[in-house]
Amino acid sequence: MLTTTTTEAGLGARLYSVADWYDAEALLTTEERRVLGRLRDFLDTEAKPLLAEYWERGEFPEQIARPLIDLDLMEPADLTVEAPARGIYHGFRIFELARTDASLATWYTAQAGLFRTAIRVGASEEQQKEWMPKVIDFSLKGVFSLTEPDHGSDIAGGLSTTARFENDSDGGAGPDGGSWVLDGAKRWIGGASTADVLCVFARDVADGQVKAFLVDRTAAGVSLEKIHGKTSLRMMQNAHITLNNVRVTEGMRLHNVNSFKDVAAMLRAMRSDVAWIATGIQAGAFEAALSYVKERQQFGRSLGSFQLVQEKLARMLGNITASLSLVVRLTEQQGWGIYRDQDSALAKMQTSLMMRETVALAREVVGGNGITLAADVARFHADAEAVYSYEGTHEINALIIGRALTGASAFTS
Ligand SMILES: Cc1cc2nc3c(=O)[nH]c(=O)nc-3n(C[C@H](O)[C@H](O)[C@H](O)COP(=O)(O)OP(=O)(O)OC[C@H]3O[C@@H](n4cnc5c(N)ncnc54)[C@H](O)[C@@H]3O)c2cc1C
């Protein structure tokens, strides 16, 4: 066993005895570790047995969605009485999910990261009061609908979904006397098919600024199409969304989103979550590979006893340790209120680069079995590619860092 199971009885032991080489989990409180232990037990018993089959089918195992929500991981009661849930706990929660499966981590953070951040940053105080409790208990499920078919990396300047305010025909004027009309399309939106609302970013034709709207998934004019044929994150469902003359009331507009600057503030928080996912994926692939090379015999000895294999194990561990150190420090900084584009861009870019190397090495040391779902590294290897590209590609994050370093923006528009 690589990791110690953390049932209530075994809390003295470490959660991550190998992958967390420098013991970052020491930063967690006993209560936080207890909640993560509950999550570990659930993932090991309920989720893991389903992963290979559902990955191959390209479906999400909906039967674990409700029990996972019922674990109450976003703001667990254990943590809210005297010590609120802290960034480091949120990070390790993502790490634990991604260490089991990247789709599970992406599915959970679509609500707990993307949608929650959209509400936290974009909603007015009054709107937050109404919506946030429902976001936390998943009774209002939402997704982040930013990317468009023709605009991915250049979304800031290129976003072309439109929002037009129309006054009521009875002559009512102003925000309460009419509604918004949205037209356009969104692509890649994770979890849209099971969401209650789509948080849609659209450009107001009146002032040219980007605004955000909570659109009922079943509203007239909204159509969703599943993106088929994915070779990465197959369990996670992504949608192509078309918006045709969709009406939204002013009350469902996020009142604190008045330009793309407000969207960028959301992305800062979300990119650090993805860096935690990239770190967790590495841990999952590494642990599976290590277990395999200790068992598998060639030339009369275990694979793990060969020098060349050990060098690969050491590189994987180095990558994971560097990634964890990065995300832990970034999360600490954010806990002090320091949020800068270049900081989360650096963490997302660097952990993703290391993730790509780690999962490739893990796949390599498992040999031919490394491309089958049974050995438990192929899933991580394939899923890493989507994580590498979403929430800002390598190049876009590098350009954000380059701009901070030189003062010169290399974006072409
Ligand atoms: C599985 C998955 C889930 C996703 N979930 C969501 C979601 O829930 N919500 C959402 O809004 N979006 C989501 N996305 C979209 C994601 O954020 C975009 O895929 C990403 O921003 C890249 O955009 P693109 O795919 O259009 O690539 P493009 O922008 O077309 O880029 C293609 C390539 O060109 C490079 N490139 C582009 N511009 C430059 C430049 N100026 N200099 C150098 N290189 C450049 C890019 O780095 C990339 O390598 C998801 C994507 C995936 C794959």
The ligand as an SDF file (V2000), in Angstrom:
LIG
                    3D

 53 58  0  0  0  0  0  0  0  0999 V2000
  -12.2310   19.2550  -21.7490 C   0  0  0  0  0  0  0  0  0  0  0  0
  -12.4150   20.7230  -21.8180 C   0  0  0  0  0  0  0  0  0  0  0  0
  -13.2560   21.3650  -20.9180 C   0  0  0  0  0  0  0  0  0  0  0  0
  -13.4940   22.7390  -21.0070 C   0  0  0  0  0  0  0  0  0  0  0  0
  -14.3980   23.3200  -20.1650 N   0  0  0  0  0  0  0  0  0  0  0  0
  -14.7300   24.6280  -20.3540 C   0  0  0  0  0  0  0  0  0  0  0  0
  -15.7730   25.2230  -19.5840 C   0  0  0  0  0  0  0  0  0  0  0  0
  -16.3840   24.5840  -18.7110 O   0  0  0  0  0  0  0  0  0  0  0  0
  -16.0870   26.5170  -19.8180 N   0  0  0  0  0  0  0  0  0  0  0  0
  -15.4560   27.2720  -20.7700 C   0  0  0  0  0  0  0  0  0  0  0  0
  -15.7980   28.4370  -20.9340 O   0  0  0  0  0  0  0  0  0  0  0  0
  -14.4640   26.7250  -21.5210 N   0  0  0  0  0  0  0  0  0  0  0  0
  -14.0870   25.4310  -21.3410 C   0  0  0  0  0  0  0  0  0  0  0  0
  -13.0870   24.8570  -22.1040 N   0  0  0  0  0  0  0  0  0  0  0  0
  -12.4470   25.6680  -23.1540 C   0  0  0  0  0  0  0  0  0  0  0  0
  -10.9790   25.9440  -22.9060 C   0  0  0  0  0  0  0  0  0  0  0  0
  -10.8070   26.9160  -21.9140 O   0  0  0  0  0  0  0  0  0  0  0  0
  -10.3450   26.2940  -24.2690 C   0  0  0  0  0  0  0  0  0  0  0  0
  -10.2380   25.0660  -24.9740 O   0  0  0  0  0  0  0  0  0  0  0  0
   -9.0070   26.9660  -24.1460 C   0  0  0  0  0  0  0  0  0  0  0  0
   -9.1460   28.2710  -23.6390 O   0  0  0  0  0  0  0  0  0  0  0  0
   -8.2770   27.0500  -25.5040 C   0  0  0  0  0  0  0  0  0  0  0  0
   -9.0910   27.5480  -26.5030 O   0  0  0  0  0  0  0  0  0  0  0  0
   -9.2550   26.7410  -27.8950 P   0  0  0  0  0  0  0  0  0  0  0  0
   -9.4650   25.3150  -27.5760 O   0  0  0  0  0  0  0  0  0  0  0  0
  -10.2590   27.4400  -28.6840 O   0  0  0  0  0  0  0  0  0  0  0  0
   -7.8170   26.8330  -28.5830 O   0  0  0  0  0  0  0  0  0  0  0  0
   -7.2100   28.0150  -29.5620 P   0  0  0  0  0  0  0  0  0  0  0  0
   -7.4590   29.2970  -28.8720 O   0  0  0  0  0  0  0  0  0  0  0  0
   -7.8360   27.7970  -30.9070 O   0  0  0  0  0  0  0  0  0  0  0  0
   -5.7200   27.6610  -29.5550 O   0  0  0  0  0  0  0  0  0  0  0  0
   -5.1390   26.5960  -30.3110 C   0  0  0  0  0  0  0  0  0  0  0  0
   -3.6230   26.6090  -30.0730 C   0  0  0  0  0  0  0  0  0  0  0  0
   -3.0710   27.8680  -30.5240 O   0  0  0  0  0  0  0  0  0  0  0  0
   -2.3410   28.4880  -29.4660 C   0  0  0  0  0  0  0  0  0  0  0  0
   -2.4460   29.9470  -29.5300 N   0  0  0  0  0  0  0  0  0  0  0  0
   -3.5710   30.7160  -29.5620 C   0  0  0  0  0  0  0  0  0  0  0  0
   -3.2550   32.0190  -29.5710 N   0  0  0  0  0  0  0  0  0  0  0  0
   -1.8970   32.0950  -29.5280 C   0  0  0  0  0  0  0  0  0  0  0  0
   -0.9470   33.1710  -29.5020 C   0  0  0  0  0  0  0  0  0  0  0  0
   -1.3340   34.4590  -29.4850 N   0  0  0  0  0  0  0  0  0  0  0  0
    0.3790   32.8620  -29.4630 N   0  0  0  0  0  0  0  0  0  0  0  0
    0.7790   31.5660  -29.4490 C   0  0  0  0  0  0  0  0  0  0  0  0
   -0.0590   30.5100  -29.4730 N   0  0  0  0  0  0  0  0  0  0  0  0
   -1.3830   30.7720  -29.4950 C   0  0  0  0  0  0  0  0  0  0  0  0
   -2.9890   27.9420  -28.1940 C   0  0  0  0  0  0  0  0  0  0  0  0
   -2.0950   28.0600  -27.0920 O   0  0  0  0  0  0  0  0  0  0  0  0
   -3.2580   26.4910  -28.5980 C   0  0  0  0  0  0  0  0  0  0  0  0
   -2.0990   25.7310  -28.4470 O   0  0  0  0  0  0  0  0  0  0  0  0
  -12.8210   23.4910  -22.0040 C   0  0  0  0  0  0  0  0  0  0  0  0
  -11.9450   22.8410  -22.8840 C   0  0  0  0  0  0  0  0  0  0  0  0
  -11.7430   21.4920  -22.7980 C   0  0  0  0  0  0  0  0  0  0  0  0
  -10.8150   20.8430  -23.7880 C   0  0  0  0  0  0  0  0  0  0  0  0
  1  2  1  0
  2  3  1  0
  2 52  2  0
  3  4  2  0
  4  5  1  0
  4 50  1  0
  5  6  2  0
  6  7  1  0
  6 13  1  0
  7  8  2  0
  7  9  1  0
  9 10  1  0
 10 11  2  0
 10 12  1  0
 12 13  2  0
 13 14  1  0
 14 15  1  0
 14 50  1  0
 15 16  1  0
 16 17  1  0
 16 18  1  0
 18 19  1  0
 18 20  1  0
 20 21  1  0
 20 22  1  0
 22 23  1  0
 23 24  1  0
 24 25  2  0
 24 26  1  0
 24 27  1  0
 27 28  1  0
 28 29  2  0
 28 30  1  0
 28 31  1  0
 31 32  1  0
 32 33  1  0
 33 34  1  0
 33 48  1  0
 34 35  1  0
 35 36  1  0
 35 46  1  0
 36 37  1  0
 36 45  1  0
 37 38  2  0
 38 39  1  0
 39 40  1  0
 39 45  2  0
 40 41  1  0
 40 42  2  0
 42 43  1  0
 43 44  2  0
 44 45  1  0
 46 47  1  0
 46 48  1  0
 48 49  1  0
 50 51  2  0
 51 52  1  0
 52 53  1  0
M  END
$$$$
